[in-house]
Amino acid sequence: MVATAAASTRRRRQRADPFGYDPAFHARVRPVMEFLYRRYWRIEIEGLDHVPADGAALLVGNHSGGIPFDASMIATAVDLDHPQHRLVRFLYDRFVADMPYVGGAYNRLGAVPASYLSAYRVLQTGALVGIFPEGVAGVAKGIGQRYRLQRFHTGFIRLSLSLQVPIVPVAVVGAEEIYPVIGKWTRLGPLKELLNVPYVPVTPLFPLFGVLGVVPLPTKWHIRFGEPIHFYRDPKLRAARKQTSARLAERVRRRIQAMLHEMLAQRESLF
């Protein structure tokens, strides 16, 4: 009986949104996100006016090592403080989708399993789509690689050119230190199948302090939204080939890297 009711609820959500976004669930979780955003990490925002008031756009940012809270905080910034309180549909990696409970919760909060086709479909609806082009390599960074951007995949460039949507570069400082990753535990044994993750990050507090070690550090965050990039306005780029897409992706990567360098130079304290 309970299983039937749950299945019926899922079907209703899918009819309303093909990826399972649940506005009622989002409303229940919003106070938690707001606490983390305003009180715990005390996030300062710059350039939120660069996020379009309507229409599709790609929010392209740097990814953090360990457990990535960056997506939820970028989305919370736009949800709470943008004049239009827009929803950001972040793409998440396949291994997250297979983690117990996590993938379903992400869907209900508006996130979408990462694929070119999924992103294309969501952008066609006029939505904001968030993406971390570093992929898993960005999450897998150790503390010694923090704020050093890995190679960007090119899918977001092809999306921007084909659908003629702007790219808004996003730089996040503070998230890399909430879980200072000093190693990776890859010999998971039975846990690998249970958790569906490629590795478990090792930090100074985890797994030494067990569950308490999973609590993120209350670092001070800064999120900067840069000026939109409109490659599609150049007719020569609209039919970009693989080499051109890679070159444009590198230009975006360098733009975000420069933003990070500037923000780190201005940072007064980690906490």
C-alpha positions in Angstrom: 0.0 0.0 0.0 2.8 2.4 1.0 4.9 1.4 -2.0 1.9 2.0 -4.3 1.3 5.5 -2.9 5.0 6.3 -3.3 5.0 5.1 -6.9 1.9 7.2 -7.6 3.6 10.3 -6.1 6.7 9.7 -8.3 4.5 9.5 -11.4 2.7 12.8 -10.6 6.1 14.5 -10.1 7.3 13.2 -13.5 4.2 14.4 -15.2 4.8 17.9 -13.8 8.5 17.8 -14.5 10.2 15.0 -16.5 13.2 15.0 -14.2 11.2 14.9 -10.9 11.5 18.4 -9.6 9.2 18.7 -6.5 8.5 22.3 -5.5 6.9 21.2 -2.2 10.0 19.2 -1.2 12.2 22.1 -2.3 10.1 24.4 0.0 10.6 22.1 3.0 14.4 21.9 2.4 14.8 25.7 1.7 15.2 26.7 5.4 18.1 24.3 5.7 19.8 25.6 2.6 19.2 29.2 3.8 20.8 28.4 7.2 23.9 27.0 5.5 24.0 29.9 3.1 23.4 32.8 5.5 24.6 31.5 8.8 27.0 28.6 8.5 29.1 29.6 5.6 28.1 33.3 5.6 28.3 33.5 1.9 29.0 36.8 0.2 27.7 37.2 -3.4 29.0 39.4 -6.2 27.6 39.9 -9.7 24.2 38.3 -9.2 22.9 40.8 -11.7 24.8 38.9 -14.4 22.4 36.1 -14.1 19.6 36.7 -16.6 16.1 37.7 -15.3 14.5 35.3 -17.7 15.4 32.8 -20.5 18.0 30.1 -20.6 21.6 30.4 -19.6 24.5 28.1 -18.5 26.1 28.8 -15.1 29.6 27.4 -15.4 31.7 27.1 -12.3 34.7 25.6 -10.5 34.1 22.3 -8.6 35.2 21.6 -5.0 37.0 18.6 -3.6 35.3 16.2 -1.2 31.5 16.4 -0.9 30.4 19.2 -3.3 28.1 21.6 -1.6 29.0 24.2 -4.2 26.1 23.4 -6.5 23.5 23.7 -3.8 24.9 27.0 -2.6 25.1 28.6 -6.0 21.5 27.5 -6.6 20.5 28.8 -3.2 22.1 32.2 -4.0 20.0 32.5 -7.2 16.9 31.2 -5.4 17.0 33.5 -2.4 18.8 36.7 -3.6 18.1 37.0 -7.4 15.3 39.5 -8.0 13.4 36.8 -9.9 14.2 33.9 -7.4 15.1 31.6 -10.3 15.6 27.8 -10.1 19.0 26.5 -11.2 18.9 23.0 -12.7 22.4 21.6 -11.9 23.7 18.6 -13.7 25.1 15.8 -11.5 27.3 12.9 -12.3 26.1 9.4 -12.9 27.7 7.9 -9.8 25.7 10.4 -7.7 22.5 9.1 -9.3 23.3 5.6 -8.1 23.9 6.6 -4.5 21.1 5.5 -2.1 18.6 8.3 -1.6 21.0 11.0 -2.9 20.1 10.9 -6.6 16.3 11.0 -5.8 16.8 14.0 -3.5 18.8 15.8 -6.1 16.1 15.3 -8.6 13.4 16.6 -6.3 15.5 19.7 -5.7 15.7 20.4 -9.4 19.0 18.8 -10.4 19.3 16.7 -13.5 21.4 13.6 -14.4 24.3 14.8 -16.5 24.1 14.2 -20.2 24.1 16.4 -23.3 20.6 15.5 -24.2 19.2 16.2 -20.7 20.9 19.6 -20.6 19.6 20.4 -24.1 16.1 19.5 -23.1 16.2 21.6 -19.9 17.7 24.6 -21.7 15.0 24.5 -24.3 12.4 25.2 -21.6 14.2 28.5 -20.9 15.8 27.3 -17.6 19.1 28.1 -15.9 21.4 25.1 -16.1 24.4 24.8 -13.8 27.4 22.7 -14.8 30.9 22.0 -13.6 32.9 21.2 -16.7 35.8 19.6 -14.7 33.5 16.7 -13.9 34.6 14.1 -11.4 38.2 15.4 -11.7 37.0 18.5 -10.0 35.5 16.7 -7.0 38.6 14.4 -6.8 41.0 17.2 -6.2 43.2 17.0 -3.1 43.9 19.9 -0.8 47.2 20.6 -2.7 45.2 21.1 -5.9 42.6 23.4 -4.5 41.4 26.2 -6.8 43.5 24.8 -9.7 41.0 24.1 -12.4 41.2 20.8 -14.2 40.6 20.5 -18.0 37.1 21.5 -19.0 34.9 19.2 -21.0 33.4 20.8 -24.1 29.7 19.9 -23.9 28.7 23.2 -22.5 30.3 25.1 -25.4 28.3 23.0 -27.9 25.1 23.6 -25.9 25.7 27.4 -25.8 26.4 27.6 -29.6 23.6 25.3 -30.7 20.9 26.9 -28.5 22.4 30.4 -28.5 22.4 30.7 -24.7 24.9 32.8 -22.7 27.5 31.3 -20.4 27.8 32.9 -17.0 31.2 32.1 -15.4 30.9 31.4 -11.6 33.8 31.3 -9.2 33.5 29.9 -5.7 36.0 30.4 -2.9 35.7 28.8 0.5 34.1 25.5 -0.6 37.5 23.7 -1.2 38.3 23.9 2.5 35.1 22.5 4.0 36.5 19.0 3.4 40.3 19.3 3.1 40.9 16.1 1.2 44.3 14.6 2.1 43.8 11.2 0.5 41.3 8.7 -1.0 40.1 5.4 0.3 39.6 3.2 -2.7 39.6 -0.2 -1.1 36.0 -0.1 -0.1 35.2 -3.8 -0.3 31.4 -4.4 0.2 30.9 -0.6 0.8 31.7 0.1 -2.9 28.6 -1.7 -4.0 26.5 -0.3 -1.1 27.5 3.3 -1.6 28.0 3.3 -5.4 31.0 5.7 -5.1 34.4 5.4 -6.7 36.2 6.3 -3.5 35.7 7.8 0.0 37.6 11.0 0.7 40.0 11.0 3.6 40.2 14.3 5.6 41.9 15.2 8.8 38.6 14.5 10.6 37.2 11.6 8.5 37.1 8.6 9.0 39.1 9.2 12.3 36.1 10.8 14.0 33.4 8.7 12.3 30.1 10.4 11.5 31.3 13.7 13.2 34.1 13.8 10.7 31.5 14.3 7.9 30.4 17.7 9.3 31.8 20.3 6.9 34.0 23.1 8.3 32.3 26.5 8.7 34.6 28.3 6.3 33.8 31.8 4.9 32.5 31.6 1.3 32.5 34.0 -1.6 30.7 33.4 -4.9 31.2 35.7 -7.9 29.1 35.6 -11.0 31.0 37.0 -14.0 29.9 38.9 -17.1 28.0 36.6 -19.5 29.9 35.2 -22.5 28.2 35.1 -25.9 30.3 33.0 -28.2 27.2 32.3 -30.4 27.1 35.9 -31.5 30.1 35.2 -33.8 28.7 33.4 -36.9 32.1 31.8 -37.5 31.8 29.9 -34.2 28.3 28.6 -34.5 29.4 25.5 -36.5 32.4 25.0 -34.2 34.3 21.7 -34.6 35.8 19.8 -31.8 39.1 21.7 -31.8 37.3 25.0 -31.7 35.0 23.9 -28.8 38.1 22.8 -26.9 39.7 26.2 -27.5 36.6 28.1 -26.3 36.2 25.8 -23.3 39.8 26.7 -22.4 39.0 30.4 -22.6 36.2 30.0 -20.2 38.4 27.9 -17.9 41.0 30.7 -17.9 38.4 33.3 -17.2 37.2 31.5 -14.1 40.7 30.7 -13.0 41.5 34.4 -13.2 38.4 35.2 -11.1 39.6 32.7 -8.5 43.1 34.1 -8.3 41.7 37.6 -7.8 39.3 36.4 -5.1 41.9 34.4 -3.3 44.2 37.5 -3.3 41.4 39.5 -1.7 40.5 36.9 0.9 41.2 38.1 4.4 40.5 34.9 6.4 39.6 31.3 5.8 36.9 31.5 8.5 
